[in-house]
Amino acid sequence: MANQQNEATVLTHIQKLVSEEHQLFDRASLDDTETRRLAAIQVELDQCWDLLRQRRALRETGRDANEAHVRPPEVVEKYVG
């Protein structure tokens, strides 16, 4: 995921990830590869939502939304939302 994406692009990516996540959740059971993919999707979703929040906060404070950047998983996974 590129650092300087507009919100529409990020939201489209989120929709694709959520769709894939739902497909995995709908299965009766997951193999190891699917379990790892589900975990990766959840981390990437956290990163996408964080990026959107950053962009909006920057814009609301009069700064350039493109200053927002994708934060590492170990940062965004600690958020409670």
Stockholm file with secondary structure:
# STOCKHOLM 1.0

chainA/1-81         MANQQNEATVLTHIQKLVSEEHQLFDRASLDDTETRRLAAIQVELDQCWDLLRQRRALRETGRDANEAHVRPPEVVEKYVG
#=GR chainA/1-81 SS CCSSCCHHHHHHHHHHHHHHHHHHHTSSCCCHHHHHHHHHHHHHHHHHHHHHHHHHHHHHTTSCGGGCCCCCHHHHTTCCC
#=GC SS_cons        CCSSCCHHHHHHHHHHHHHHHHHHHTSSCCCHHHHHHHHHHHHHHHHHHHHHHHHHHHHHTTSCGGGCCCCCHHHHTTCCC
//
